Amino acid sequence: MEKDNNKILRIILWSVIFMLIGSILTRVADRRGRDDRHFVDSYSWDKIQLVLEQIEQNYVDDVDYDRVTEDILPVLLDELDPHSVYLPPKNLEEANEELEGNFDGIGITFNMPEDTAVVISVITGGPSERAGLLPGDRILSVDGRTVAGTGLVQDSLVGMLKGMSGTVVSLAVLRGEDTVDFDITRDRIPVKSIDVAYMLNDTTGYIKLSRFSRTSHSEFDVAVRDLLADGMTKLILDLQDNMGGYLDQALALSNEFLPAGSLIVYMEGKHRARQDFYADGKGKCQDIELCVIVNENSASSSEILAGAMQDNDRGTIIGRRTYGKGFVQEQIDFSDNSGIRLTVARFYTATGRCIQKPYKSGDNSDYAYDIYNRYVHGEMMERDSIPVNDSLMYVTPGGKTVYGGGGIIPDVFVPLDTAGITDLLVKINRQALTVKYASIVSDSYRKELRNVKDLAGLGRLLDSMDLERGFLSYIKSKGVDADPGQWDISSHIIMVQLRALVGRYSCLDDLAFYSILAELDSMVRAAEDYIPGKP
C-alpha cells in the first residue's frame, strides 16, 4: 500500500511538472519567437524551484502548501536510499525518545490481555512507585475516561499516560476487588538499553543490549563492573534484534574489548573525508573471552561492533547473517520540530569491508523483502545458503576469511530453531493465551511474587503453582482443544514461556523473564556451549 501511495505521489508530482512545462511551451509558441524560457542548471535543484515558483504565481486554485510539502518530502527522500527518511514532528519525537534513553511519563510497563491494561512492573524510584501503583493493578480509567473494555489500542493508552514532567494524570485501577484512585505526577523516565545482565554460571556473564541509546555505554559500564565482581571471565553479548542507534555508543562499547591502536571502523562519504576510529586501550574487557550473538535483525551499530570484533580477531560471532546496513545517517532538525535523517557516509570495518546490502534507488521493494527472501531461500536453516561475493572477500590479521556486501556472516552459524512448533503452539501464541493466563496467576500470587528475593526462590514458587494443569483447564475454557500429541511436542516451550511471563510480575522483573526464557534460545545455548577451537 505504501509503495502504491508513493507511485501515486510521483505521478501527481511529475504530472504537475509536465503540465507546467507544457503551459510554458505553449506560451512560447504563441509569442512567436520570443524566448522567455527560464534558465535551468542541469546540476542543481533549479528546476524544482522553478516549478514551485510557477505553481505559487500562476496556479488556478489555492494550494495547501503544508499538505503538499508533507506528501512530497517522503517521496523525494525515497529516491535516495532506504535509510534516508523524513520524520514529521510526532515521528521525530518518538524516534528521539527511544535513542535519547528517556521520556516523560509515569514509569510503568503493561500488557493488555482481555482488553484491559495490566501493570507488569513499575520503575524503581519512578512516579508510579512513589504513588503506590503495584504490578497486577488493572487500569480502569485515565483522567476520567474509561479505558478498560473499550477496545482502546495500546499505543493510544501510552499516549494518554505520557506527558510533560510536572503534569498530573489521574488513574483509577482495580486491585483485587477494590477500585483505587491515584494522582501521579509525571516525571522524566529512563529507558534502558540493556534489558538484562546476569551470570549464566560461575564464570560466564550475559548482557542483552536492545539498542544503542545515549546511555548504552554507561549502562554497560555498570553491568560489567557487577559481573566482573561476580567472577566473570567470559561474556556473551546478545545483540539479537538490536537495530542500532548512536555511532558513538558502538565505538565506546567496541573500545571496551580491543587493545590500543586497533581500528574499530572508518567512515567516508562524498562530502565526508575518511575518518578513522581507534581503540585507546583503556577498556575493562580486553582479557574477557567474548561471544557476540547476532541475527538477521541486528543492524547498523550492532554490525559496527560485531564487525570490529570479527575483523580484529577478537571474540566469536555467533548466530545468523546480520541485516546489512552500512550507512551512517545524520539528523537534521527543522524549526517545526520535523527533521530528516540523511545518509552522509558509508562505514567500513577494519579490513575495509562495507557491509551495506544491495538496493535500488527509488525502489525499496526488494530491499524491504530481503529478510523474507532469506527465509524463502533457506538461509535461515543452512549456512551454505548464505550468498557471498568472492570479489568482496577480505582476510583478517589472524587469517580468517570474511565478506562484505551484505551484513556480517557469523563465525558460528545457528539455524532457526523450529523444534516443538505445532498448530497448537501457534494457536496459543496467536491468541496470547499464555499472556492472559499469566495475568490471572499473578493476581492469585501477588503477595508471594512481591516477596521473591532471587531466581532460586522464584523457581520454587513457580514449581508450587501447578501451572500446567491450570493452563490446560484455562485454554479448554477458551475453546482450545489441547491435542495430546501436539501438547507433548510443544508443552516445554509453552510452559517455559508461561513461567517467564509469571516471573516478570515478581520483583525480579526482566531478570526473571529473560533468564527463564533463555532456556528456549538456541543462540544463547550455542554461545554458552561454544569453546574456541572446537570444530
C-alpha angles and dihedrals in degrees: 000000000000089000090051092050091051090051091051091050091049091050091050092047095049092042090057090048094049093046091051092047089049090050091050092049091049091052090048092053092047092053089057107221101351108129108208096149118146114243114246123197108215092212101053143054092262095119094056090049091049092050092050091048091051091050091050095046103036113017114125098229139035115278125218094224095184094054094044091048093049090049097046100045097066090048091050094051091044087067090065115053135317094262102048103094143168115231120200115215097271094046092046092051092051093046092049093049091056093049099039090057099233145064139177115265146098100287109244139123119214145174127214108221115164092010094294128103112241119193110237098180143348121222111251110253092007129129096266094051091048090050092050103252113157137200109268095035112136116220110229102171142002118210089342096309115121111237102167118093094359101107092250110165119236095245091056091053091048088054091052093051096046120079145128119313111263096031120116128232122192119218133187112200135183112233110181103310095333130091111221126191124215134185106203123189110218119234142173107294121202116227112213120225092189108068095189142348123189145131115274090194139341094298108018123083124195128205124180112201113191100183143355100248129164090271100044098105094045090049090047091050092055093044094049093048090054093046093048089051088054092055103267115173096156128044131200108201108196114206097164111146091001103143094189135245134183116027094212090059092053088051093048093050093045088051090060091068106035132081121241116288096023112140108236099182141318131218131209136169141161091270096026121075116222111282121192125204119203135186115252097210095241097109118128095216102056092114096041117108104240137207119178118199118209137167140181091288096053105107148164109348089022088057092047091056095042091045092049091053093045097046092047092048088241112142134336125283111218130187134033135329112293126240099268106234109153099163130105119217130201120203117230113192126206129209093252089061093255123114149166133245104215126192106237104164147004121241122223128200122235093273091051100262123152105201097191109132119229122277140168118234110242094013116075097163096104091040092053092051096045096107091047090050090054089060092048094050093050097247093131090061106033129043090207089064092065108108116234131185112216090202087064096050119132135178125222122223088260092056099257117145115231133173138220131203103072124028134304114304108214124239090227116037119215115190124220108278110235098161114127097019114139137156088260092056091047092050093048093049094043090056092042090231094154090053092049095046092047088058091052092049092048090057091055094047101033096126094044092048092051090053096052110122105184144359093270091055091047090051091054091049093049091049090055094054099073088222097173096058092043093048094049089052090048097051090046088057087053093055097257114136110212102215104213094226093051092043090056090053098044105026095095092056093045095049094047089051091049094048090050092050093048090045090056089067089062126087088264090068112169093008089063094042099049098037092053094042091051087078088073096044110100089190093059092045091051092049093047092050096042117115117188110247093022110129 
